Amino acid sequence: MPVMALLAAKLLMFLSVISGKPGSAAALDNCVFLGEEEKNSLYEDGDVVVGGLFPLHYIFSDYSDSSLHIYFSSRALRWMQTMTFAIKEINQRSDLLPQIKLGFHIRDSCDDIPVSLRAALLLVNGQPESVSGDESLGKHNGSNLGCAAINRTVSSVIIGDAASGVSMALLRSLGSFHIPLVSYFASCSCLSNQKEFPTFMRTMPSDTFQVRALARLVSYFSWTWVGVIGVESDYARFAIQLFLQESVQYGVCAAYTYFYPVVLSQHALDELLDVIQMSSSKVIINFSSESEMQRILREVQRRNISGLQWIASEAWATAKSLWEKSADLLKGTLGFAIRRAAVIPGLKQHLTCLSPSHIHESAFLAEFWEETFKCRLNGSVNSHSHGVGSYLDRPLCEGTEDLSDVYSPYSDVTQLRVSYNVYKAVYLVAHALQDMSNCKVGKGPFLHGTCADPKSFKPWQLIHYMKRANFSALGEKINFDQNGDPIAYYDLLNWQKRPDGSLHLVKVGFYDASMLAGRSLVINDSAIQWPVGKQAFRSVCSDSCPPGSRIVRRKGEPICCYDCVPCAEGEVSNMTECLRCSEDTWPNNERNLCIPKTIEYLSYHEFMGILLCVASLLGACLSISIIATFYTYKDTPLVRANNMELSFLLLVFLVVCFLVGLLFIGKPSDWLCRIRYPAFGISFALCISCLLAKTAVVLMAFRATLPGSNVMKWFGAKQQRASVLLGTAVQVIICLIWLLTSPPHATSNTHYHSATIIIECVTGSEVGFWCVLGYIGILACMCFVMAFLARKLPDNFNEAKFITFSMLIFFAVWVTFIPVYVSTAGKYTVAVHIFAVLASAFGLLFCIFAPKCYILMLKPEKNSKKHIMQR
């Protein structure tokens, strides 16, 4: 026996001993040794023979009756037939490998590592396992399809296997032989390690991209609390590890992570289903193959668990066989599937051209025929895998069976995804060989510019060309990155239930890794059919914090589990933390955005401002009208008797007092503040000084009537004007000192009301303000005392009683003003100040001049010297 065949036998024995996996021995007995003859392979000779490994059988462990079952995979048979179709198609082309004929040598991997290793070693050795058999089965249409031929061309490249774990085992075993391995369905990201697996390539995207797509998917639907389960394999372990790392940046947490064994016992199923039932998450991502998913769904159905949103990995995203017994459980399932070929021209005919007269070519085809039509063929060896009793109970095949009369995944070409990958893998090898054929001596890639012979090359020479392959297949541009991985593109499929109960795989989006991150995932929400209702499930550990609150992590729990704590006043939340707004901004009603604060000051455009403005102007107009009246009657006894000059001055100063109120309305500015307070203080000082002078004149006038008194010569018109100026000069000095030391100025007050900026005038110096107000109070007190002393003088002559009343009103207004002024803020403080100014000014105006105007206008008969001098 050749060295590699001997190595294969010893390796097989070694793996059988150390595997420790339940069912491994059964897998070998039932899956490999189907009979005395080696009919579990398919061979056609050529200049270059391409090896193929396909999981045509898989083991299912049924712990209800403690037995192992071997099932035939019609899908895998379609993949195998796609490979043979692609090779025959290439052989018929004149533009691709015209001088080279491709052959194939295909074996069953049984989705089992020991079986796959044995098959791979036989492929690269080129020798059959046994030379016994019926040579009559070895020829059909010029092809050697049996096992009787002894000399077979070795396979310099292998297309396979479907499983990531199997592919890794093959690569580690065949690594020393540098045999290229092109997988059509192995997606584990671990296989992208070119240092460890330099001879590996694939037409299946790496799980790195699938995991990114899944993380984006759950984030898109705001599923932040998801369950992640997977079979105990390299494929699931690496995929789940990547998903947990990738999902963190999207704020997605794993409610649980659970690995279950490949051969699911009832105990393992109970543990898994207990975890699912106890969790609050209703969204489950499952990294497994079709066979494990079947067992899980059966147990879910037995426990009557419903309301789950399944997220399928690409390994079972298109496994229609799951729908038959679990339609209600899988309705609404979402999953990413690899790119689908709309159609591979001629493949449908190639698949369905089988007839009873052709199926004896291979045990694979014979077993498929018997399984599809539930009959048995004469001379078939498949009873070893079914059980003799049940198999012999079947009727003989009649020879009239037609594949078009039944549904089979084998002939279903509506979802050509893995089949398309197989097709591309064959073309990858073909184009690498074509590039090798185009090599010119002296310009070759090897030592001294040499080229390789396409009909006799070393495997490592082929992998050199495969790594640099760049071609098109069915209109799609095919190229690979530095890791030997294709550019990832996935269809997002939704499992929808038709009215008749059948499955409809609907494309509701896609993920394109070649696009920018923000545009790589596209989803049509309206096209999705959900498990329950018309909306996606909510799957969160903690609800989103309401506006104005922040997240507080729960100790010892995932980051998606948290409590919400309200933010302090003046802070907004971005869901994770509270941020204080700047001095001139304030949170909006939702407390998620800082908006400019409301600016407040007493404006001319608001009702209160308009009212005070009108009152100020009215007071000024009344004062001016009284001035006009007094000027008209200036020669009458009443006007002359009441110190006409001081009366005119008082009226003018009252006009100024009324107009000073306008300085308090409008947006404050520094210059306006510096004018406002001095103008108020000086104008009232002028008014009170005038009243003080008038009162003094009355007292002096009656004192001058006493015999020998010459008081009036010391208090004439000049002295009266001087007293007014002197009384006002003191106020002017106080204001000047105030303005020079610490003048009033405008400021923005953000402390009194958090959501409002109050633009106001501050006094600068509180001492200065209260000195101005205090001096006015002193003048008013002096005026009140003097007027009180003159109250009993003849009524018709003096106005002391009216001055007394005006001072009482003045005191009442300003005594009330002080506590109100201190206790208010903003525009209301300004309004109070204006009201006090206007109220005191109106008090002076009406108390002193209203009686005189009454006589002048309505009682002219009393405006005579006789009436005035009656007393």
Residue pairs with C-beta under 8 A, 6 or more apart in sequence:
1 9
1 127
2 125
2 127
4 121
4 124
4 125
4 127
5 121
5 122
5 125
5 127
7 121
8 117
8 118
8 121
8 122
8 125
11 117
11 118
11 121
11 173
12 28
12 114
12 117
12 118
15 24
15 113
15 114
15 117
16 24
16 25
16 28
16 114
19 113
19 114
21 262
21 263
22 61
22 68
22 263
23 59
23 61
23 68
23 263
24 112
24 114
26 59
26 68
26 70
27 59
27 68
27 70
27 110
27 112
27 114
27 115
28 112
28 114
28 115
30 57
30 68
30 70
30 384
30 385
31 40
31 57
31 59
31 70
31 108
31 110
31 112
31 115
31 385
32 40
32 108
32 110
32 115
32 118
33 384
34 40
34 363
34 381
34 382
34 384
34 385
35 363
35 381
35 384
36 130
36 132
36 133
36 381
37 130
37 132
37 133
37 134
37 137
37 146
37 147
37 148
37 381
38 128
38 129
38 130
38 133
38 146
38 147
39 133
39 137
39 146
39 147
39 362
39 363
39 381
40 107
40 108
40 363
40 364
41 105
41 106
41 107
41 108
41 119
41 122
41 128
41 147
41 362
42 80
42 84
42 104
42 105
42 106
42 107
42 145
42 361
42 362
42 364
43 49
43 103
43 104
43 105
43 106
43 143
43 144
43 145
43 146
43 147
43 149
43 152
44 84
44 87
44 103
44 104
44 105
44 143
44 144
44 145
45 103
45 143
45 144
45 152
45 153
46 87
46 91
46 100
46 101
46 102
46 103
46 104
46 153
47 100
47 101
47 102
47 103
47 454
47 455
48 100
48 101
48 102
48 103
48 153
48 156
48 433
48 454
48 455
49 102
49 103
49 104
49 105
49 126
49 152
49 153
49 154
49 155
49 156
50 83
50 87
50 102
50 103
50 104
50 105
50 155
50 157
50 158
50 159
50 426
50 429
51 104
51 105
51 106
51 107
51 120
51 123
51 124
51 155
51 157
51 158
51 159
51 160
52 80
52 83
52 104
52 105
52 106
52 107
52 158
52 159
52 160
53 106
53 107
53 108
53 109
53 116
53 119
53 120
53 123
53 158
53 159
53 160
53 161
53 162
53 166
53 170
54 76
54 77
54 79
54 80
54 83
54 106
54 107
54 108
54 109
54 160
54 161
54 162
55 73
55 76
55 108
55 109
55 110
55 111
55 161
55 162
55 163
56 72
56 73
56 76
56 77
56 80
56 108
56 109
56 110
56 364
57 70
57 71
57 72
57 73
57 108
57 110
57 111
57 385
58 70
58 71
58 73
58 110
58 111
58 291
59 68
59 69
59 70
59 71
59 110
59 111
59 112
59 263
59 291
60 68
60 69
60 70
60 71
60 291
60 294
60 295
61 67
61 68
61 69
61 263
61 264
61 265
61 295
62 68
62 69
63 264
63 265
63 266
64 266
70 385
71 291
72 367
72 368
72 371
72 385
74 368
74 371
74 372
74 408
74 409
74 410
75 409
75 410
75 418
76 162
77 364
77 365
77 368
77 410
78 351
78 409
78 410
78 411
78 412
78 419
79 162
79 184
79 418
79 419
79 422
80 106
80 364
81 350
81 351
81 410
82 344
82 347
82 419
82 422
82 423
83 104
83 106
83 159
83 422
83 423
83 425
83 426
84 104
84 106
84 350
85 344
85 346
85 347
85 350
85 351
85 423
86 422
86 423
86 426
86 427
87 102
87 103
87 104
87 426
88 350
89 346
90 96
90 97
90 102
90 426
90 427
90 430
91 97
91 101
91 102
96 430
96 431
96 434
97 430
97 433
97 434
97 437
97 454
99 437
99 454
100 433
100 437
100 454
100 455
102 429
102 430
103 153
105 123
105 126
105 152
105 153
105 155
107 119
107 120
107 122
107 123
108 115
108 119
108 364
109 115
109 116
109 119
109 160
109 161
109 162
109 163
109 166
110 116
111 162
111 163
111 166
111 289
111 291
112 166
113 165
113 166
113 169
116 160
116 161
116 166
116 169
116 170
117 169
117 170
117 173
120 158
120 160
120 170
120 173
120 174
121 173
121 174
122 128
122 129
123 154
123 155
123 158
124 154
124 155
124 158
124 174
124 177
124 179
125 154
126 151
126 152
126 153
126 154
126 155
127 150
127 152
128 147
128 149
128 150
128 152
129 147
130 147
131 147
131 148
131 150
132 148
133 146
133 147
133 148
134 146
134 148
135 146
135 148
137 145
137 146
137 148
137 360
138 144
138 145
138 146
138 147
138 148
138 149
139 145
139 146
140 358
140 360
140 361
143 361
144 152
145 361
145 362
155 179
156 179
156 180
156 457
156 459
156 462
157 179
157 180
157 181
157 182
157 429
157 459
157 462
157 466
158 170
158 174
158 179
158 180
158 181
158 182
159 182
159 183
159 184
159 422
159 425
159 426
159 429
160 167
160 170
160 181
160 182
160 183
160 184
161 167
161 170
161 183
161 185
161 186
162 183
162 184
162 185
162 186
162 418
163 185
163 186
163 233
163 235
163 289
164 183
164 186
164 187
164 188
164 190
164 191
164 233
164 234
164 235
164 238
165 188
165 233
165 234
165 235
166 186
167 181
167 183
167 186
167 188
167 191
167 200
168 188
168 190
168 191
168 197
168 234
170 181
171 181
171 191
171 197
171 199
171 200
174 181
174 199
175 197
175 199
177 459
178 199
178 458
178 459
178 460
178 463
179 199
179 459
180 199
180 200
180 201
180 459
180 462
180 463
180 466
181 199
181 200
181 201
182 201
182 202
182 203
182 425
182 428
182 429
182 466
183 191
183 200
183 201
183 202
183 203
183 204
183 425
184 202
184 203
184 204
184 418
184 421
184 422
184 424
184 425
185 204
185 315
185 418
185 421
186 202
186 204
186 235
187 202
187 204
187 205
187 206
187 207
187 210
187 235
187 239
187 314
187 315
188 206
188 207
188 234
188 235
188 238
188 239
189 206
189 207
189 208
189 211
189 238
189 239
189 242
190 234
190 238
191 197
191 200
191 202
191 206
192 206
192 208
192 483
192 484
192 485
193 483
194 200
194 482
194 483
194 484
198 463
199 459
199 460
199 463
200 484
201 428
201 463
201 466
201 467
201 480
201 484
202 425
202 484
202 485
202 486
203 421
203 422
203 424
203 425
203 428
203 478
203 486
204 338
204 421
204 486
205 338
205 485
205 486
205 487
205 488
205 489
205 490
205 513
206 483
206 485
206 488
207 235
207 238
207 239
207 242
208 242
209 488
209 490
209 511
209 513
210 239
210 313
210 314
210 336
210 488
210 490
211 239
211 242
211 243
211 246
212 246
212 511
212 513
212 520
213 336
213 488
213 490
213 492
213 511
213 520
213 521
214 243
214 285
214 311
214 313
214 336
215 243
215 246
215 247
215 249
215 250
215 252
216 250
216 511
216 520
216 521
217 311
217 334
217 336
217 492
217 521
217 523
218 224
218 226
218 247
218 250
218 252
218 283
218 285
218 311
219 247
219 250
219 251
219 252
220 521
220 523
221 536
222 538
222 540
223 252
223 283
223 309
223 536
223 537
223 539
223 540
224 251
224 252
224 253
224 539
224 540
224 541
224 560
225 253
225 255
225 280
225 281
225 283
225 539
225 540
225 541
225 560
226 252
226 253
226 254
226 255
226 281
226 283
226 284
226 285
226 311
226 539
227 254
227 255
227 256
227 258
227 275
227 276
227 279
227 281
227 283
227 284
227 285
228 240
228 243
228 244
228 254
228 256
228 257
228 258
228 284
228 285
228 287
229 256
229 257
229 258
229 259
229 260
229 272
229 276
229 284
229 285
229 286
229 287
229 288
230 236
230 237
230 239
230 240
230 258
230 259
230 260
230 286
230 287
230 288
231 259
231 260
231 261
231 262
231 287
231 288
231 289
231 292
232 259
232 260
232 261
232 262
233 262
235 287
235 315
236 259
236 287
236 288
237 259
239 287
239 313
240 257
240 259
240 287
243 285
244 254
244 257
247 253
247 254
248 559
251 559
251 560
252 560
253 541
253 558
253 559
253 560
253 561
254 558
255 279
255 280
255 281
255 541
256 275
256 279
256 281
258 271
258 272
258 275
260 268
260 269
260 271
260 272
260 292
260 296
261 268
262 292
264 292
264 295
264 296
269 295
269 296
269 299
272 296
272 299
273 299
273 300
273 303
273 305
276 284
276 300
276 305
276 308
277 303
277 305
280 541
281 539
282 307
282 308
282 309
282 537
282 539
283 308
283 309
283 311
283 537
283 539
284 308
284 309
284 310
284 311
285 311
285 313
286 293
286 296
286 310
286 311
286 312
286 313
286 316
287 313
287 315
288 296
288 313
288 315
288 316
289 315
289 316
290 315
290 316
290 319
290 321
290 322
293 316
293 319
293 322
294 321
294 322
297 322
297 325
297 326
297 329
297 330
298 325
298 326
300 308
300 326
300 329
301 325
301 326
301 329
306 328
306 329
306 532
307 531
307 532
307 537
308 329
308 531
309 332
309 333
309 334
309 530
309 531
309 536
309 537
309 539
310 329
310 330
310 332
310 333
310 334
310 335
311 333
311 334
311 335
312 333
312 334
312 335
312 336
312 493
313 335
313 336
314 335
314 336
314 337
314 338
314 490
316 322
316 335
317 335
317 336
317 337
317 493
318 335
318 337
318 415
318 417
318 493
318 505
320 409
320 412
320 415
320 503
320 505
321 409
322 330
323 330
323 495
323 502
323 503
327 497
327 501
327 503
330 495
331 495
331 496
331 497
331 529
331 531
332 494
332 495
332 496
332 528
332 529
332 530
332 531
332 532
333 494
333 495
333 531
334 492
334 493
334 494
334 495
334 508
334 528
335 492
335 493
335 495
336 490
336 491
336 492
336 493
336 511
337 415
337 417
337 490
337 491
337 493
337 505
338 417
338 418
338 420
338 421
338 489
338 490
338 491
339 417
339 420
339 476
339 489
339 490
339 491
340 415
340 416
340 417
340 420
340 491
341 416
341 417
341 419
341 420
341 423
341 474
342 416
342 474
343 413
343 416
344 413
344 416
344 419
344 420
344 423
344 474
347 413
347 416
347 419
348 411
348 413
351 403
351 410
351 411
351 413
352 403
352 404
352 411
354 365
354 369
354 403
356 369
356 377
356 397
356 399
356 401
357 399
358 365
359 365
359 366
359 368
359 369
359 377
360 366
360 377
360 379
363 380
363 381
363 382
366 377
366 380
366 382
367 380
367 382
367 385
368 410
369 375
369 377
369 397
369 401
370 376
370 377
370 380
370 382
370 394
370 397
372 401
372 403
372 406
372 408
372 410
373 397
373 401
373 406
374 394
375 394
375 395
375 396
375 397
375 398
375 401
376 382
376 383
376 391
376 392
376 394
376 395
376 396
376 397
377 396
377 397
378 396
382 391
383 391
383 392
403 410
403 411
404 411
413 419
415 505
420 474
423 473
423 474
424 473
424 478
424 486
427 471
427 473
427 478
428 466
428 469
428 471
428 478
429 462
429 466
431 469
431 471
432 462
432 465
432 466
432 469
433 454
433 462
433 465
435 465
435 468
435 469
436 451
436 452
436 454
436 457
436 461
436 462
436 465
437 454
439 445
439 451
439 452
440 451
441 449
441 450
441 451
442 449
443 449
444 450
444 451
444 452
445 451
445 464
446 452
446 461
446 464
452 458
452 461
452 462
467 480
467 484
469 478
469 479
469 480
470 478
470 479
471 478
472 478
478 486
479 486
479 487
480 486
481 487
487 513
487 514
488 511
488 512
488 513
488 514
489 510
489 511
489 512
489 513
489 514
490 510
490 511
491 507
491 509
491 510
492 507
492 508
492 509
492 510
492 511
492 521
492 523
493 505
493 506
493 507
493 508
494 505
494 506
494 507
494 508
494 527
494 528
494 529
495 503
495 504
495 505
495 529
496 503
496 504
496 505
496 506
496 529
497 503
497 504
497 529
498 504
506 527
506 529
508 523
508 524
508 525
508 527
508 528
509 521
509 522
509 523
509 524
510 521
510 522
511 520
511 521
511 522
512 520
512 522
513 520
528 536
530 536
530 537
531 537
540 560
541 557
541 558
541 560
541 561
541 562
542 560
542 561
542 562
542 563
542 564
544 575
545 551
545 562
545 564
545 573
545 575
546 564
547 573
547 590
547 591
547 592
548 566
548 567
548 571
548 572
548 573
548 587
548 590
548 591
548 592
549 564
549 565
549 566
549 567
549 573
549 578
550 564
550 565
550 567
550 573
550 575
550 576
550 577
550 578
551 562
551 563
551 564
551 565
551 575
551 576
551 577
552 562
552 563
552 564
552 565
553 559
553 561
553 562
554 561
554 562
554 563
567 573
567 578
567 591
568 578
568 580
569 754
570 580
570 581
570 586
570 587
570 754
571 578
571 579
571 580
571 581
571 587
571 591
572 578
572 579
572 581
572 587
572 588
572 591
572 592
572 593
572 594
573 579
573 591
573 592
574 592
579 594
581 587
581 594
582 594
583 750
584 596
584 597
584 748
584 750
584 757
585 594
585 595
585 596
585 597
586 594
586 595
586 596
586 597
586 598
586 754
586 755
587 593
587 594
587 595
588 594
588 595
597 750
597 755
597 756
597 757
598 755
598 756
598 757
599 756
599 757
599 759
600 753
600 756
600 757
600 758
600 759
600 826
600 827
601 666
601 667
601 668
601 758
601 759
601 760
601 826
601 827
601 830
602 608
602 609
602 612
602 664
602 665
602 666
602 827
602 830
602 831
602 834
603 609
603 665
603 666
603 667
603 827
604 610
604 613
604 665
604 666
608 827
608 831
609 665
612 661
612 664
612 665
612 831
612 834
612 835
612 838
613 661
613 662
613 665
615 661
615 838
616 658
616 659
616 661
616 662
616 834
616 838
617 658
617 662
619 654
619 657
619 658
619 661
619 838
619 841
619 842
619 845
620 655
620 658
620 659
622 845
623 651
623 652
623 654
623 655
623 658
623 845
624 651
624 655
626 651
626 845
626 849
626 853
627 648
627 651
627 652
627 655
629 853
629 856
629 857
630 639
630 644
630 647
630 648
630 651
630 852
630 856
631 648
633 639
633 856
633 863
634 640
634 644
636 856
636 863
637 863
637 864
637 865
637 867
637 868
638 852
638 855
638 856
638 862
638 863
638 868
639 647
639 852
639 856
641 797
641 868
642 694
642 799
642 852
643 694
643 697
643 720
645 717
645 720
645 721
646 690
646 693
646 694
646 697
646 720
646 724
647 694
647 849
649 686
649 690
649 724
650 687
650 690
650 691
650 694
650 844
650 848
651 849
653 683
653 686
653 687
653 690
654 687
654 841
654 844
654 845
656 679
656 683
656 686
657 683
657 684
657 687
657 837
657 840
657 841
658 838
658 841
660 676
660 679
660 680
660 683
660 837
661 834
661 837
661 838
663 672
663 675
663 676
663 679
663 680
664 676
664 830
664 833
664 834
664 837
665 830
665 834
666 672
667 759
668 746
668 759
668 760
668 761
669 746
670 745
670 746
672 746
672 761
673 743
673 744
673 745
673 746
673 761
673 762
674 739
674 743
674 744
674 745
676 744
676 761
677 735
677 738
677 744
677 761
677 763
677 769
677 772
678 735
678 738
678 739
678 772
680 772
680 837
681 731
681 734
681 735
681 772
681 773
681 775
681 776
682 728
682 731
682 732
682 735
684 776
684 837
684 840
685 727
685 728
685 730
685 731
685 732
685 775
685 776
685 779
686 724
686 728
687 841
687 844
688 727
688 776
688 779
688 780
688 783
689 723
689 724
689 725
689 726
689 727
689 728
689 779
690 724
691 783
691 787
691 803
691 806
691 807
691 844
691 848
692 723
692 727
692 779
692 782
692 783
692 786
693 720
693 723
693 724
693 727
694 799
694 803
695 783
695 786
695 787
695 790
695 800
695 803
696 715
696 720
696 723
696 786
697 715
697 720
698 790
698 793
698 798
698 799
698 800
699 786
699 789
699 790
700 711
700 712
700 715
701 712
701 798
702 790
702 793
702 798
703 709
703 711
704 710
704 711
704 712
727 779
730 775
731 772
731 775
731 776
734 768
734 771
734 772
734 775
735 768
735 772
737 768
738 744
738 764
738 765
738 768
738 769
738 771
738 772
741 765
741 768
742 764
742 765
742 768
743 764
744 761
744 762
744 763
744 764
744 769
745 761
745 762
745 764
746 759
746 760
746 761
746 762
747 759
747 760
747 761
747 762
748 757
748 758
748 759
749 757
749 758
749 759
749 760
749 825
749 826
750 756
750 757
750 758
752 758
752 825
752 826
753 825
753 826
756 826
758 825
758 826
758 827
760 825
760 826
760 829
760 830
763 769
773 814
776 814
777 814
780 807
780 810
780 811
783 803
783 807
784 803
784 804
784 807
784 808
784 811
786 800
787 800
787 801
787 803
787 804
787 807
788 800
788 804
789 800
790 798
790 800
791 800
791 801
791 804
793 800
794 870
794 871
795 801
795 871
796 867
796 868
796 869
796 870
796 871
797 868
797 869
797 871
799 848
799 851
802 847
802 848
802 851
803 847
803 848
805 847
806 843
806 844
806 847
806 848
809 839
809 840
809 843
809 844
809 847
810 840
810 843
810 844
813 836
813 839
813 840
813 843
814 836
814 840
816 836
817 832
817 833
817 836
820 832
821 829
821 832
821 833
821 836
824 832
855 862
855 863
856 863
861 867
